[in-house]
Amino acid sequence: MNAPEQRELVSPVFPALLGAAAPRRGRGRWGVYAALVLVALIYVGPMLTVVNVALKTRQEFTLDPTSLAAGLRFENFVNAWNKANFPLYLRNTILYAVVATGLYVLTAVFVAFPISRRYVRGSGFLFSLFVIALFLPYALIPQFQLMLHLHLYNTQAGYVLLFLVNPIGIVILVNYLRSIPRDLDEAAAMDGSSYVRFVLRIIFPLIKPALASVIVLHAIGIWNEYVTPLIYLTKKSYLPITRGLMVFYGQYGNDWTTLSAAILMLMLPMMVLFLLLQRWIYAGVLQGSLRQ
């Protein structure tokens, strides 16, 4: 059978197949869009509800909690700022998040780098311990006893030290550092560069995407922490902003409108942090998806 006869036999078949596949692709595409919209509503819906409640008066919320706000009222934000002592608590939270995150990132890189390069004996075992630590329960009682014996209970320094251990950051950094060629280590050693200088001047700029992810995860964890300050901090001058949300709990229930405004103000700094670091976070995700 020659080529023209083959084209005559095949040509009537493929249009039918293509015509049947096109509607299936269209239906599949709309199905994906519907699933994405549903997931977006699940995540964005609660936040939009909080925004709506924050713009209501207490009377509007009592009459109909689910209705839309009648107007843009920002009195709840002013009341939340004054009632919850936001300036003091916000200053404490920024102090804890910045200091603890900065110290953690600095120490985590110096721990993850030799493990990723296998420069220390038992590197694989150490990395396995960090992975296992992801699934271990929170050792509250031993940690509390250690803080008491070290006289760090109810101190700001002791509270910061609680957040200097986080296995997920080590796991992320080790996996990312393994993608950096060892030729850089040998070149730096031949140039006479010290270990600390090599890590600070060469490694840190190369792992910006991983650092951005670790910074966001660690800072958000400290910023949203609620149970830990209840246990380790009793002085009002040391409390973080999440502890200030307890002010809105009254005898007959919560002041939901003012509480919603406080939650939005509490959420804003972490959103700004994510927007500032999103370029490196997306670069890390893209690079990880393209890496073999």
GUMI-596463 format. One record per residue (C-alpha): residue number from 1; residue in one letter; chain; x, y, z. Coordinates in pm, whole numbers. Layout:
BEGIN
ATOM   kolro   fimi   tordo       c1       c2       c3
ATOM     NUM      a       A        X        Y        Z
...
This chain:
BEGIN
ATOM   kolro   fimi   tordo       c1       c2       c3
ATOM       1      m       A        0        0        0
ATOM       2      n       A      148      332     -107
ATOM       3      a       A      152      659       90
ATOM       4      p       A     -153      822      -76
ATOM       5      e       A     -368      517        1
ATOM       6      q       A     -250      523      364
ATOM       7      r       A     -344      889      394
ATOM       8      e       A     -688      815      249
ATOM       9      l       A     -747      539      505
ATOM      10      v       A     -615      736      802
ATOM      11      s       A     -757     1080      724
ATOM      12      p       A    -1125      989      783
ATOM      13      v       A    -1035      829     1115
ATOM      14      f       A     -829     1104     1280
ATOM      15      p       A    -1086     1386     1240
ATOM      16      a       A    -1340     1172     1421
ATOM      17      l       A    -1093     1098     1699
ATOM      18      l       A     -987     1459     1726
ATOM      19      g       A    -1347     1573     1722
ATOM      20      a       A    -1430     1336     2008
ATOM      21      a       A    -1119     1434     2207
ATOM      22      a       A    -1182     1809     2186
ATOM      23      p       A    -1503     1806     2393
ATOM      24      r       A    -1336     1578     2646
ATOM      25      r       A    -1047     1822     2679
ATOM      26      g       A    -1293     2108     2715
ATOM      27      r       A    -1491     1928     2984
ATOM      28      g       A    -1172     1832     3166
ATOM      29      r       A    -1050     2191     3157
ATOM      30      w       A    -1374     2323     3303
ATOM      31      g       A    -1358     2054     3568
ATOM      32      v       A    -1009     2171     3667
ATOM      33      y       A    -1127     2532     3683
ATOM      34      a       A    -1423     2434     3900
ATOM      35      a       A    -1196     2243     4138
ATOM      36      l       A     -957     2540     4161
ATOM      37      v       A    -1244     2779     4235
ATOM      38      l       A    -1372     2544     4506
ATOM      39      v       A    -1030     2522     4670
ATOM      40      a       A     -990     2900     4649
ATOM      41      l       A    -1327     2950     4820
ATOM      42      i       A    -1229     2709     5096
ATOM      43      y       A     -913     2908     5168
ATOM      44      v       A    -1029     3262     5092
ATOM      45      g       A    -1383     3228     5228
ATOM      46      p       A    -1291     3239     5600
ATOM      47      m       A    -1064     3540     5547
ATOM      48      l       A    -1335     3730     5360
ATOM      49      t       A    -1575     3645     5643
ATOM      50      v       A    -1333     3793     5897
ATOM      51      v       A    -1300     4110     5684
ATOM      52      n       A    -1678     4139     5661
ATOM      53      v       A    -1724     4099     6037
ATOM      54      a       A    -1446     4350     6112
ATOM      55      l       A    -1634     4617     5912
ATOM      56      k       A    -1960     4566     6102
ATOM      57      t       A    -2087     4726     6418
ATOM      58      r       A    -2167     4501     6710
ATOM      59      q       A    -2539     4561     6657
ATOM      60      e       A    -2518     4458     6290
ATOM      61      f       A    -2333     4141     6380
ATOM      62      t       A    -2586     4053     6652
ATOM      63      l       A    -2884     4102     6419
ATOM      64      d       A    -2738     3907     6124
ATOM      65      p       A    -2383     3765     6151
ATOM      66      t       A    -2377     3641     5790
ATOM      67      s       A    -2502     3953     5611
ATOM      68      l       A    -2269     4192     5428
ATOM      69      a       A    -2142     4498     5612
ATOM      70      a       A    -2351     4810     5551
ATOM      71      g       A    -2043     5025     5498
ATOM      72      l       A    -1670     5064     5551
ATOM      73      r       A    -1636     5126     5923
ATOM      74      f       A    -1288     5127     6072
ATOM      75      e       A    -1381     5198     6434
ATOM      76      n       A    -1321     4835     6523
ATOM      77      f       A     -955     4863     6419
ATOM      78      v       A     -906     5169     6639
ATOM      79      n       A    -1078     4998     6931
ATOM      80      a       A     -871     4683     6884
ATOM      81      w       A     -548     4883     6875
ATOM      82      n       A     -633     5062     7201
ATOM      83      k       A     -805     4778     7386
ATOM      84      a       A     -553     4501     7325
ATOM      85      n       A     -247     4717     7401
ATOM      86      f       A     -123     4648     7048
ATOM      87      p       A      186     4874     7055
ATOM      88      l       A      349     4684     7343
ATOM      89      y       A      249     4336     7233
ATOM      90      l       A      336     4408     6870
ATOM      91      r       A      681     4533     6968
ATOM      92      n       A      742     4215     7168
ATOM      93      t       A      625     3992     6884
ATOM      94      i       A      846     4169     6630
ATOM      95      l       A     1141     4133     6869
ATOM      96      y       A     1081     3760     6914
ATOM      97      a       A     1022     3692     6545
ATOM      98      v       A     1318     3893     6414
ATOM      99      v       A     1576     3780     6671
ATOM     100      a       A     1472     3415     6682
ATOM     101      t       A     1439     3384     6304
ATOM     102      g       A     1771     3557     6240
ATOM     103      l       A     1960     3340     6489
ATOM     104      y       A     1789     3026     6366
ATOM     105      v       A     1866     3088     5998
ATOM     106      l       A     2229     3168     6075
ATOM     107      t       A     2284     2857     6286
ATOM     108      a       A     2075     2632     6060
ATOM     109      v       A     2291     2703     5756
ATOM     110      f       A     2611     2623     5948
ATOM     111      v       A     2450     2298     6064
ATOM     112      a       A     2299     2200     5730
ATOM     113      f       A     2606     2273     5516
ATOM     114      p       A     2845     2009     5661
ATOM     115      i       A     2560     1755     5673
ATOM     116      s       A     2478     1812     5306
ATOM     117      r       A     2846     1784     5211
ATOM     118      r       A     2905     1484     5443
ATOM     119      y       A     3199     1665     5603
ATOM     120      v       A     3112     1524     5947
ATOM     121      r       A     3102     1161     6047
ATOM     122      g       A     2752     1015     6053
ATOM     123      s       A     2599     1288     5836
ATOM     124      g       A     2334     1054     5700
ATOM     125      f       A     2239      947     6053
ATOM     126      l       A     2219     1309     6170
ATOM     127      f       A     1998     1401     5877
ATOM     128      s       A     1773     1103     5955
ATOM     129      l       A     1737     1232     6312
ATOM     130      f       A     1613     1568     6186
ATOM     131      v       A     1364     1393     5959
ATOM     132      i       A     1243     1175     6245
ATOM     133      a       A     1209     1483     6466
ATOM     134      l       A      940     1611     6228
ATOM     135      f       A      708     1335     6350
ATOM     136      l       A      791     1342     6722
ATOM     137      p       A      549     1500     6972
ATOM     138      y       A      626     1827     7146
ATOM     139      a       A      850     1758     7450
ATOM     140      l       A      679     2011     7675
ATOM     141      i       A      758     1874     8022
ATOM     142      p       A     1136     1817     7972
ATOM     143      q       A     1163     2154     7800
ATOM     144      f       A      980     2328     8083
ATOM     145      q       A     1202     2166     8346
ATOM     146      l       A     1513     2265     8150
ATOM     147      m       A     1397     2627     8133
ATOM     148      l       A     1341     2629     8509
ATOM     149      h       A     1684     2484     8588
ATOM     150      l       A     1856     2733     8355
ATOM     151      h       A     1663     3023     8517
ATOM     152      l       A     1524     3122     8177
ATOM     153      y       A     1158     3089     8267
ATOM     154      n       A      957     3409     8220
ATOM     155      t       A     1241     3586     8039
ATOM     156      q       A     1254     3722     7687
ATOM     157      a       A     1591     3557     7620
ATOM     158      g       A     1456     3219     7727
ATOM     159      y       A     1149     3261     7509
ATOM     160      v       A     1368     3336     7206
ATOM     161      l       A     1583     3029     7273
ATOM     162      l       A     1272     2809     7248
ATOM     163      f       A     1253     2881     6875
ATOM     164      l       A     1615     2810     6783
ATOM     165      v       A     1537     2446     6702
ATOM     166      n       A     1321     2360     6405
ATOM     167      p       A     1391     2040     6207
ATOM     168      i       A     1191     2137     5899
ATOM     169      g       A     1432     2422     5823
ATOM     170      i       A     1733     2189     5845
ATOM     171      v       A     1566     1941     5609
ATOM     172      i       A     1489     2212     5353
ATOM     173      l       A     1840     2357     5366
ATOM     174      v       A     2016     2021     5345
ATOM     175      n       A     1818     1915     5039
ATOM     176      y       A     1881     2249     4868
ATOM     177      l       A     2253     2259     4953
ATOM     178      r       A     2301     1919     4791
ATOM     179      s       A     2226     2080     4454
ATOM     180      i       A     2523     2318     4483
ATOM     181      p       A     2838     2169     4321
ATOM     182      r       A     3135     2085     4542
ATOM     183      d       A     3368     2254     4298
ATOM     184      l       A     3294     2578     4480
ATOM     185      d       A     3427     2429     4805
ATOM     186      e       A     3751     2323     4639
ATOM     187      a       A     3794     2659     4465
ATOM     188      a       A     3738     2848     4791
ATOM     189      a       A     3986     2623     4973
ATOM     190      m       A     4250     2683     4705
ATOM     191      d       A     4195     3060     4735
ATOM     192      g       A     4256     3038     5110
ATOM     193      s       A     3902     3133     5213
ATOM     194      s       A     3801     3040     5567
ATOM     195      y       A     3500     2819     5636
ATOM     196      v       A     3292     3096     5793
ATOM     197      r       A     3372     3343     5516
ATOM     198      f       A     3292     3085     5248
ATOM     199      v       A     2951     3011     5398
ATOM     200      l       A     2863     3376     5454
ATOM     201      r       A     2995     3516     5124
ATOM     202      i       A     2931     3229     4882
ATOM     203      i       A     2673     2987     5019
ATOM     204      f       A     2422     3236     5158
ATOM     205      p       A     2368     3421     4825
ATOM     206      l       A     2328     3089     4641
ATOM     207      i       A     2053     2957     4869
ATOM     208      k       A     1827     3263     4877
ATOM     209      p       A     1517     3066     4765
ATOM     210      a       A     1562     2809     5042
ATOM     211      l       A     1639     3082     5297
ATOM     212      a       A     1323     3271     5197
ATOM     213      s       A     1110     2962     5252
ATOM     214      v       A     1272     2890     5589
ATOM     215      i       A     1237     3251     5703
ATOM     216      v       A      868     3266     5615
ATOM     217      l       A      786     2931     5777
ATOM     218      h       A      982     3007     6094
ATOM     219      a       A      861     3366     6134
ATOM     220      i       A      496     3270     6081
ATOM     221      g       A      532     2993     6340
ATOM     222      i       A      664     3240     6599
ATOM     223      w       A      415     3511     6505
ATOM     224      n       A      111     3284     6541
ATOM     225      e       A      232     3098     6851
ATOM     226      y       A      -34     3101     7121
ATOM     227      v       A       27     2812     7362
ATOM     228      t       A      399     2869     7427
ATOM     229      p       A      366     3225     7568
ATOM     230      l       A       84     3105     7794
ATOM     231      i       A      327     2854     7949
ATOM     232      y       A      659     3038     7956
ATOM     233      l       A      562     3404     7995
ATOM     234      t       A      361     3557     8280
ATOM     235      k       A      473     3920     8281
ATOM     236      k       A      240     4138     8078
ATOM     237      s       A      533     4342     7948
ATOM     238      y       A      676     4026     7783
ATOM     239      l       A      361     3891     7620
ATOM     240      p       A      329     3866     7238
ATOM     241      i       A       40     3991     7029
ATOM     242      t       A     -144     3659     7022
ATOM     243      r       A     -180     3678     7400
ATOM     244      g       A     -345     4016     7356
ATOM     245      l       A     -635     3850     7173
ATOM     246      m       A     -753     3714     7510
ATOM     247      v       A     -860     4068     7598
ATOM     248      f       A    -1161     4032     7369
ATOM     249      y       A    -1304     3739     7564
ATOM     250      g       A    -1583     3873     7783
ATOM     251      q       A    -1830     3740     8035
ATOM     252      y       A    -2106     3684     7777
ATOM     253      g       A    -1896     3582     7481
ATOM     254      n       A    -1643     3731     7244
ATOM     255      d       A    -1647     4078     7096
ATOM     256      w       A    -1637     3931     6746
ATOM     257      t       A    -1623     4256     6550
ATOM     258      t       A    -1325     4397     6738
ATOM     259      l       A    -1161     4054     6752
ATOM     260      s       A    -1188     4022     6373
ATOM     261      a       A    -1023     4361     6331
ATOM     262      a       A     -743     4253     6566
ATOM     263      i       A     -691     3931     6369
ATOM     264      l       A     -658     4126     6044
ATOM     265      m       A     -401     4359     6200
ATOM     266      l       A     -217     4057     6334
ATOM     267      m       A     -213     3898     5989
ATOM     268      l       A      -86     4203     5799
ATOM     269      p       A      288     4191     5891
ATOM     270      m       A      323     3828     5780
ATOM     271      m       A      151     3906     5452
ATOM     272      v       A      401     4188     5394
ATOM     273      l       A      688     3951     5474
ATOM     274      f       A      560     3698     5224
ATOM     275      l       A      518     3962     4954
ATOM     276      l       A      876     4077     5009
ATOM     277      l       A     1017     3723     4982
ATOM     278      q       A      777     3569     4730
ATOM     279      r       A     1018     3620     4438
ATOM     280      w       A     1278     3391     4597
ATOM     281      i       A     1016     3146     4720
ATOM     282      y       A      873     3103     4370
ATOM     283      a       A     1226     3074     4229
ATOM     284      g       A     1301     2793     4473
ATOM     285      v       A      981     2609     4387
ATOM     286      l       A     1048     2644     4014
ATOM     287      q       A     1408     2534     4048
ATOM     288      g       A     1306     2234     4256
ATOM     289      s       A     1048     2130     3996
ATOM     290      l       A     1301     2150     3710
ATOM     291      r       A     1584     1976     3896
ATOM     292      q       A     1634     1613     3802
